[in-house]
Amino acid sequence: RRTHGDEDNFTVWAVDYLAIIDVVLQKYAAAESRLSRKLESLRVSRNEDDIEVMAAEHNLAAVQKMQGQHDKAATLLSNLLDRRKRILPEGHIDILKNQLALGGTYKVLGQYEKAESLLRDAATVMRRTRGDHYETLAFERELAEVLVFQNRFEEAIEFEQRASDTVEQKYGRDDPRSVGFRQHLALTYAKYTHHLVLHSGEGDLSEGEIIDLAQQSVALDPQNPWCRANLGLVHARFEQWEVAASTFEEFGTDLGRFGFSAALAYWKTGRRDLAIKQYSASRQLVNAGTLQVDELVRHTMQ
């Protein structure tokens, strides 16, 4: 700074680089402090629509989100989006990435309608202008997550299935990008079946179709313990006790919110000692406050 001055491009780059190092080291407060000082310095001599000022605000919002300061980040990103829309051409990538960041922030805040509106608009523009580009698929996956939070699983799966198939076709099944999309799809299938068994009567799927979807989630990501435990839950809810018990047994007593379902399956199949052991372990988690008594846990305990 002594050599180049606060506004020199080299100084701006150096501050960004140091902030990246802070983030890698998980020193988020230090990164926020650097970026805040940089933004204050830029605002002294540049107007709010300067490209460096807007980039600095975007980066600062990202670090705020890393610290859970989602309200602050949403305010910053919303103001930034308004300005970018005013000065940049429609469909500019900076506008779309701003919508992605703000939509993701609204998702965390539980403001799903706002999130969906932003993400759907951005994903639509990306598909129209870039087709099956990897970034388009990433935008659509983010939109799918918001749909899942609203229990609109079939819409979400349509987006995710297309994205997963496209990425795998482009890059091969074992490419990390393909694996990531496939794992995401697996979890969405599992969440869908989880929702269906907790809210029996919703949807038009038969018992067999729900089991098939749960099995498909495991086939897509065999290493995901949540998907495998959820398959045990699905079998238990349809009183296929032997299959459920066999599925749960691989986990020992480390089953979290699925523990009471496992205890019930063990009891129904005559594994009484194992049932009591699992129930006691799950009960201790509840008493210690480390296991939330949500809808699944409450129902199974009863």
Disulfide bonds with the S-S distance in Angstrom:
none
